[in-house]
Each structure stands twice: as structure tokens, then as C-alpha cells.
Amino acid sequence: MINYTLNDPTQQMLIPHLETTEKLLSRVATKLSGVKKYAEITAMPDLGIAHNCTRMMGGFFTGARYVWDSTVPFIPVDTTVNVCGTAVFKLKNEISVQEFLDRVKTVLADRTRYTWNYTNGNHFISLCCSNGEYGTEPGYYMVVHASANEFKNGPNGLYPNSEVWYYDAIQTEYLDGTSRYLRYIAGAPAERFYEIAKMLISFNEERNRYFIRNVLQEYLEKEVLSVQHYGMPNSHTVCIGSHWESSSYTLLTAPGRPIFLVEPGKNYDGSPHGFGLEVKNPQIEFGQNAITIGEKTFQRGESINIGVDALNRCSSPKDNLDDYVSGILDVCPGKIIGKLYQIVSISKDGTKIW
């Protein structure tokens, strides 16, 4: 276990459970390979509660990188692999809030090519501005955050539901005397799974680009970045809320609060995707068919309600974002190269003008 967390109460609660996940991954790798093999989990500064309860019941949390070594390909399916990331584009000139919202509404209504999910989970669409801090060009920016919804649920997706193409190939490793388990697929199904996951990286990048280009049209000046923080960098790694490319990235904060652009340092070992989610009552209990977080119990397939069941760290205007970001970059070295102030955002909570 590599621990890059900031060691807050939620993270202190989760680390022992990640150690159990690491043990189960190592056990499955050893079992399949016929020789001793190991897994390693890297907990990032934004380690926190996941939105997806199936993922958490399988022992996987947001803000971590999961790596395993095995001579036989296998995939832990409760990582609920998809691909998720952000894109930032600069506008040529100012656009009014109303025109921006009208353009977004028009493109969201067109589902002939993609099934948009910018208003689900912790995804969003934001119009932002920069005053030139940290060297970023002054002006207006569009930021989006979403996953490849087309390959989530359903028979052709990657989520471990009862209809998915690999469902009959799922095997389960139990940890004796506990309610912990690891569900996985091995061999040919795992190889096919990874080929789809690999394809989704470029798919999601183009998906976000397509959306932004169609919204902005003549306002579009240039792409600033497009980077994924959830997916499979290779056949034996899953990143959940953790960047794996040594390129500039977005550090997401909380609804309405500034978004930071960061350039990673030279000694790169991954970087966080944001601040992550914490719980007021940092207790978690694994049951046979459910998981209890704080004082609320969730079943497999359910999702937590962000803002109610778990909170964005530093979501209060009283919290000093710059200090918190500095703390993150002390652990995962990087340089702030931009600070984007949100003007308006569209998310699961509706449209909000900040």
C-alpha cells in the first residue's frame, strides 16, 4: 500500500479496507498464476467515498490506483470500469450566460450520437472565467466532466449487472470469516474487457470534444486539455479518480468553487482528480448484501446522494481552497498553472449561476 492521503478521518477509515482489497487482489493473482503474486494500491490525496455502492461493496473507493501482477489476465469487475475525465476549452470572446445555457440545452437534446450524462452523479458542464492568475490566459472557458455512458449499463457495457456480456464468467473470492469478497473475470473475457476499456479512453475524449465544439461553435478558440482520471491505463491497472498521464490536469473542487489547472512535477506517480468525498460520521460496515456508511445502509446497485450521504471536501466558502490545494501538491508535487472561476454550471442539482 502506498499512502498519499492527507489522513483525514474518512481516509483513516478507508485505508484498512483498501488493505483488505489489496490482500484479495494478491490472493486471486496468486491463485490464477500458480505462484506467489502481489497487488499494490496507491491511495491518493482525494481518497474518499465512491458514488457507486456496487464498487464500494467490492472494496474499491474513489481516489486510488489498483495494480496487480498475474500471469493469467484477470479484471476485478467491481471496479465498475468505465472511462471518465474532463475537458477544458477556451472561448474566443465573452458569451452571455443565457446564450451559453440555450446552446447547452440544444446539444443536450440531441441524443442521436451519444447518450449525454453531464447531469448525473458528480458530472457537470461549467462556463468559467480566468483573470490571468498563475499564467493562464484571461478569458472565458468551458469545462465538462463526464464518462462514456454508452458503455456503462446494458449487455454491451462493462458494469457488472445481470445483463452484461461477461456475467456468467464472474468468479468470486471470499475472505474467510468476513463479508469481504472480490468478484473477477479471467482469461479470454478479461482480455476482451480490457480491449473495450482501452478503446473508451479515446472514445470519451472525442465525446467531450464533440459536445463542447457543438455548444461553442464560432466561440471556440482552442482546446486547453482533455484528460481521463478513471479507466484502465493497462491490462493490470484500474485508476478510479486518479490521473495516470503525466500531462496537465484539472483539480476539481466543489460545486461553484474554482477549478484548478495543474502541471505535474518531475517525480510523477499519478495525481488526484479533485478533493473527493468525505462523510460526517466516518464509519463503514460491510454486510452480506449491503454496505453501511455512517448511519445509512445501501444495497448493491444503489448510488449515494452527493451532498447528503457524503460531502465534497472544502465545499464551504469559508474553506481556504488555496491552502488545501497546496497541501495536496505537497504530497503529489505539481505546479498550479490556472484557476478558473465558475460563472454558471449544469449538474444533477440543476442550473446554478455562481
C-alpha positions as CSV (number, residue, x, y, z in Angstrom):
1,M,0.0,0.0,0.0
2,I,1.2,3.4,-1.0
3,N,-0.4,6.2,1.1
4,Y,-0.5,9.7,-0.4
5,T,-3.6,10.7,1.5
6,L,-4.0,13.7,3.7
7,N,-5.0,11.4,6.6
8,D,-8.4,12.9,7.3
9,P,-11.0,10.8,9.3
10,T,-12.7,9.4,6.2
11,Q,-9.3,8.3,4.8
12,Q,-8.2,6.8,8.1
13,M,-11.4,4.8,8.0
14,L,-10.9,3.6,4.4
15,I,-7.2,2.6,4.4
16,P,-7.7,-0.7,6.4
17,H,-10.4,-1.7,4.0
18,L,-8.2,-1.0,1.0
19,E,-5.5,-3.1,2.6
20,T,-8.1,-6.0,2.6
21,T,-8.8,-5.3,-1.1
22,E,-5.1,-5.4,-1.8
23,K,-4.9,-8.8,0.0
24,L,-7.8,-10.2,-2.0
25,L,-6.2,-9.0,-5.3
26,S,-2.9,-10.7,-4.4
27,R,-4.8,-13.9,-3.5
28,V,-6.6,-14.1,-6.8
29,A,-3.4,-13.2,-8.7
30,T,-1.5,-16.0,-6.9
31,K,-4.4,-18.5,-7.3
32,L,-4.6,-17.9,-11.1
33,S,-0.8,-17.8,-11.7
34,G,0.1,-20.8,-9.5
35,V,3.0,-18.8,-8.0
36,K,3.1,-16.0,-5.4
37,K,1.9,-12.7,-6.9
38,Y,1.2,-9.4,-5.4
39,A,-1.1,-6.3,-5.8
40,E,-0.5,-2.7,-4.8
41,I,-3.0,0.0,-4.1
42,T,-2.0,3.7,-4.2
43,A,-4.3,5.9,-2.1
44,M,-4.3,9.5,-3.5
45,P,-4.9,12.7,-1.5
46,D,-8.6,12.7,-2.6
47,L,-9.3,9.1,-1.4
48,G,-12.9,9.1,-0.4
49,I,-16.4,7.6,-0.7
50,A,-17.4,6.4,-4.1
51,H,-20.6,7.4,-5.8
52,N,-21.3,3.8,-6.8
53,C,-22.2,1.4,-4.0
54,T,-21.5,-1.8,-6.0
55,R,-17.9,-0.5,-6.3
56,M,-17.6,0.1,-2.6
57,M,-19.1,-3.3,-1.7
58,G,-16.4,-4.9,-3.8
59,G,-13.8,-3.0,-1.8
60,F,-13.0,-0.2,-4.3
61,F,-13.1,3.5,-3.5
62,T,-12.5,6.7,-5.4
63,G,-9.1,8.4,-5.3
64,A,-6.9,5.3,-5.7
65,R,-4.9,3.3,-8.2
66,Y,-5.2,-0.5,-8.2
67,V,-2.4,-2.6,-9.7
68,W,-2.0,-6.4,-9.7
69,D,0.6,-8.8,-11.2
70,S,-0.6,-12.1,-12.7
71,T,0.4,-14.4,-15.5
72,V,-3.2,-15.0,-16.2
73,P,-5.2,-11.9,-17.3
74,F,-8.0,-11.0,-14.8
75,I,-10.2,-8.0,-14.1
76,P,-11.8,-7.2,-10.7
77,V,-15.3,-6.3,-12.1
78,D,-16.5,-4.3,-9.0
79,T,-14.1,-1.5,-10.0
80,T,-17.1,-0.8,-12.3
81,V,-14.8,0.2,-15.1
82,N,-15.8,2.8,-17.5
83,V,-13.8,5.9,-18.6
84,C,-14.4,9.3,-17.0
85,G,-12.5,12.6,-17.4
86,T,-12.6,16.3,-18.0
87,A,-12.0,18.7,-20.9
88,V,-11.3,22.4,-20.9
89,F,-11.7,24.6,-23.9
90,K,-11.0,28.4,-24.2
91,L,-13.5,30.7,-25.8
92,K,-12.5,33.5,-28.3
93,N,-14.6,36.1,-26.5
94,E,-17.3,36.6,-23.9
95,I,-20.6,34.8,-24.2
96,S,-23.7,35.6,-22.1
97,V,-25.0,33.2,-19.6
98,Q,-28.3,32.9,-21.3
99,E,-26.8,32.2,-24.7
100,F,-24.5,29.6,-23.2
101,L,-27.4,27.9,-21.5
102,D,-29.5,27.9,-24.7
103,R,-26.7,26.3,-26.6
104,V,-26.1,23.7,-24.0
105,K,-29.8,22.8,-23.9
106,T,-29.9,22.4,-27.7
107,V,-27.0,20.0,-27.8
108,L,-28.2,18.0,-24.7
109,A,-31.5,17.4,-26.5
110,D,-29.7,15.8,-29.4
111,R,-29.1,12.1,-28.5
112,T,-28.6,10.7,-32.0
113,R,-24.9,10.1,-31.5
114,Y,-24.3,10.0,-27.7
115,T,-26.4,9.5,-24.6
116,W,-25.4,12.5,-22.6
117,N,-24.8,12.2,-18.8
118,Y,-23.4,15.6,-17.8
119,T,-26.2,15.9,-15.2
120,N,-25.7,12.6,-13.5
121,G,-23.6,11.8,-10.4
122,N,-20.8,14.3,-9.9
123,H,-20.6,15.3,-13.6
124,F,-21.1,18.8,-14.8
125,I,-20.9,21.5,-17.5
126,S,-19.5,24.8,-16.5
127,L,-18.8,28.2,-18.0
128,C,-15.8,29.7,-16.2
129,C,-13.5,32.7,-16.5
130,S,-9.9,33.3,-15.7
131,N,-8.4,36.7,-14.6
132,G,-4.9,35.5,-15.6
133,E,-3.8,34.1,-12.3
134,Y,-0.9,31.5,-12.4
135,G,-0.3,32.3,-16.0
136,T,-3.5,31.1,-17.6
137,E,-4.7,33.4,-20.3
138,P,-7.5,35.7,-19.2
139,G,-10.9,35.0,-20.7
140,Y,-13.8,32.5,-20.8
141,Y,-13.5,28.7,-20.6
142,M,-15.9,25.8,-20.9
143,V,-15.2,22.8,-18.6
144,V,-17.0,19.5,-18.8
145,H,-16.8,16.3,-16.7
146,A,-18.4,13.0,-17.8
147,S,-18.0,9.3,-18.5
148,A,-18.7,7.1,-21.5
149,N,-22.3,6.5,-20.6
150,E,-22.8,4.4,-23.8
151,F,-20.7,1.6,-22.3
152,K,-22.0,1.6,-18.7
153,N,-25.1,-0.4,-18.2
154,G,-26.7,-2.9,-20.6
155,P,-25.4,-6.1,-22.3
156,N,-22.5,-4.4,-24.2
157,G,-21.2,-2.3,-21.3
158,L,-18.6,-3.0,-18.6
159,Y,-20.6,-2.6,-15.4
160,P,-21.2,-6.0,-13.6
161,N,-25.0,-6.1,-14.0
162,S,-27.0,-9.2,-14.7
163,E,-27.4,-8.4,-18.4
164,V,-23.7,-7.7,-19.2
165,W,-22.0,-10.0,-21.7
166,Y,-19.4,-11.4,-19.2
167,Y,-21.9,-12.0,-16.3
168,D,-21.7,-15.8,-16.5
169,A,-17.9,-15.7,-16.3
170,I,-17.8,-13.8,-13.0
171,Q,-15.9,-15.7,-10.2
172,T,-15.9,-14.8,-6.5
173,E,-13.1,-15.0,-4.0
174,Y,-14.2,-14.7,-0.4
175,L,-12.2,-13.6,2.6
176,D,-12.9,-16.3,5.3
177,G,-14.7,-15.0,8.4
178,T,-15.7,-11.7,6.8
179,S,-18.3,-10.2,4.4
180,R,-15.5,-9.2,2.1
181,Y,-15.1,-10.6,-1.4
182,L,-13.6,-10.0,-4.8
183,R,-15.5,-10.6,-8.0
184,Y,-13.5,-11.0,-11.1
185,I,-13.3,-12.4,-14.7
186,A,-10.2,-14.2,-16.0
187,G,-8.7,-15.4,-19.3
188,A,-10.3,-14.5,-22.6
189,P,-13.2,-12.5,-21.1
190,A,-10.7,-10.4,-19.2
191,E,-8.7,-9.8,-22.4
192,R,-11.9,-8.7,-24.3
193,F,-12.9,-6.5,-21.3
194,Y,-9.6,-4.6,-21.4
195,E,-9.8,-4.1,-25.2
196,I,-13.1,-2.3,-24.7
197,A,-11.7,-0.3,-21.7
198,K,-8.7,0.8,-23.8
199,M,-10.9,1.9,-26.6
200,L,-13.0,4.0,-24.3
201,I,-10.1,6.4,-23.4
202,S,-10.1,7.9,-26.9
203,F,-13.9,7.5,-27.1
204,N,-14.6,9.6,-24.1
205,E,-12.1,12.3,-25.1
206,E,-13.8,12.6,-28.5
207,R,-17.2,12.5,-26.8
208,N,-16.4,15.5,-24.7
209,R,-14.8,17.3,-27.6
210,Y,-17.8,16.8,-29.8
211,F,-20.1,18.2,-27.1
212,I,-18.0,21.3,-26.5
213,R,-17.5,22.0,-30.1
214,N,-21.2,21.8,-30.8
215,V,-22.0,24.1,-27.9
216,L,-19.4,26.8,-28.6
217,Q,-19.2,26.7,-32.4
218,E,-17.9,30.1,-33.5
219,Y,-16.9,31.0,-29.9
220,L,-14.4,28.2,-29.8
221,E,-10.7,29.2,-29.7
222,K,-8.7,26.2,-28.6
223,E,-8.6,23.0,-26.5
224,V,-6.6,23.5,-23.3
225,L,-6.7,19.9,-22.1
226,S,-8.6,16.7,-22.3
227,V,-7.6,14.1,-19.7
228,Q,-9.1,11.0,-18.1
229,H,-9.0,10.1,-14.4
230,Y,-11.0,6.9,-14.4
231,G,-10.2,3.9,-16.5
232,M,-7.5,1.3,-17.3
233,P,-4.1,2.6,-18.2
234,N,-3.1,-1.0,-19.0
235,S,-4.4,-4.6,-18.6
236,H,-3.5,-4.9,-14.9
237,T,-4.3,-1.4,-13.6
238,V,-7.5,0.4,-12.8
239,C,-7.5,4.1,-11.8
240,I,-10.5,5.4,-10.0
241,G,-10.3,9.2,-9.6
242,S,-6.6,9.2,-10.3
243,H,-4.8,10.6,-13.4
244,W,-2.2,8.3,-15.0
245,E,-0.8,10.5,-17.8
246,S,2.0,12.9,-16.9
247,S,0.1,15.9,-18.5
248,S,-1.6,18.9,-17.2
249,Y,-4.9,18.1,-15.5
250,T,-7.9,19.6,-13.7
251,L,-8.1,19.5,-10.0
252,L,-11.8,19.5,-9.3
253,T,-13.0,21.1,-6.1
254,A,-16.7,21.6,-5.2
255,P,-19.9,22.9,-6.9
256,G,-19.5,26.6,-7.6
257,R,-15.9,26.8,-6.4
258,P,-12.8,27.5,-8.6
259,I,-11.3,24.7,-10.7
260,F,-7.5,24.5,-10.7
261,L,-5.3,23.5,-13.6
262,V,-2.1,21.7,-12.6
263,E,1.1,20.7,-14.2
264,P,2.5,17.6,-12.5
265,G,6.1,17.6,-11.1
266,K,9.0,15.6,-12.5
267,N,8.8,12.7,-10.0
268,Y,5.3,11.8,-11.3
269,D,3.4,8.9,-9.6
270,G,-0.1,9.8,-10.5
271,S,-2.2,12.7,-9.4
272,P,-5.6,13.3,-7.8
273,H,-8.6,14.3,-9.7
274,G,-10.1,16.6,-7.1
275,F,-10.8,16.9,-3.4
276,G,-13.1,13.8,-3.1
277,L,-16.0,13.0,-0.8
278,E,-15.9,12.7,3.0
279,V,-18.6,11.6,5.4
280,K,-19.6,13.3,8.7
281,N,-19.6,10.0,10.6
282,P,-16.6,8.1,9.3
283,Q,-17.8,4.5,9.9
284,I,-18.3,1.8,7.3
285,E,-19.6,-1.7,7.7
286,F,-19.7,-4.5,5.0
287,G,-22.7,-6.8,5.1
288,Q,-23.6,-9.8,3.1
289,N,-25.7,-7.9,0.6
290,A,-25.3,-4.3,1.7
291,I,-22.9,-1.7,2.9
292,T,-23.5,0.8,5.7
293,I,-21.8,4.2,5.5
294,G,-22.2,6.4,8.5
295,E,-25.8,5.9,9.5
296,K,-27.3,4.8,6.2
297,T,-27.3,1.4,4.5
298,F,-27.1,0.9,0.7
299,Q,-27.8,-2.1,-1.5
300,R,-25.8,-3.3,-4.5
301,G,-26.6,-1.1,-7.5
302,E,-27.6,1.9,-5.5
303,S,-25.8,5.3,-5.5
304,I,-25.1,7.7,-2.8
305,N,-26.5,11.1,-2.8
306,I,-23.6,13.6,-3.1
307,G,-24.3,16.5,-0.7
308,V,-26.4,14.4,1.6
309,D,-24.8,11.0,2.2
310,A,-21.3,12.3,1.5
311,L,-19.9,15.8,1.2
312,N,-17.4,17.4,-1.1
313,R,-14.3,18.4,0.8
314,C,-13.9,22.1,1.2
315,S,-17.4,22.8,-0.1
316,S,-18.0,25.7,2.3
317,P,-17.0,29.3,1.1
318,K,-15.2,29.6,4.4
319,D,-12.7,26.8,3.5
320,N,-9.4,28.1,2.0
321,L,-9.0,26.3,-1.3
322,D,-5.5,27.6,-2.0
323,D,-4.2,26.1,1.3
324,Y,-5.9,22.8,0.6
325,V,-4.5,22.6,-2.9
326,S,-1.1,23.4,-1.5
327,G,-1.4,20.5,0.9
328,I,-2.3,18.2,-2.0
329,L,0.6,19.4,-4.1
330,D,3.0,18.8,-1.2
331,V,2.1,15.2,-1.4
332,C,1.7,14.8,-5.2
333,P,4.1,17.5,-6.5
334,G,2.8,19.8,-9.1
335,K,2.5,23.4,-10.2
336,I,-0.7,25.4,-10.4
337,I,-1.0,26.9,-13.9
338,G,-4.5,28.2,-13.8
339,K,-7.5,29.0,-11.6
340,L,-10.9,29.0,-13.3
341,Y,-13.8,30.7,-11.6
342,Q,-17.2,29.2,-12.3
343,I,-19.9,31.5,-13.7
344,V,-22.7,29.0,-14.3
345,S,-22.9,25.2,-14.0
346,I,-25.3,22.5,-15.0
347,S,-25.3,19.3,-13.0
348,K,-27.7,16.9,-11.2
349,D,-28.6,19.8,-9.0
350,G,-29.9,21.8,-11.9
351,T,-28.6,25.1,-13.3
352,K,-26.8,27.4,-10.9
353,I,-25.4,30.8,-11.5
354,W,-22.5,31.5,-9.2
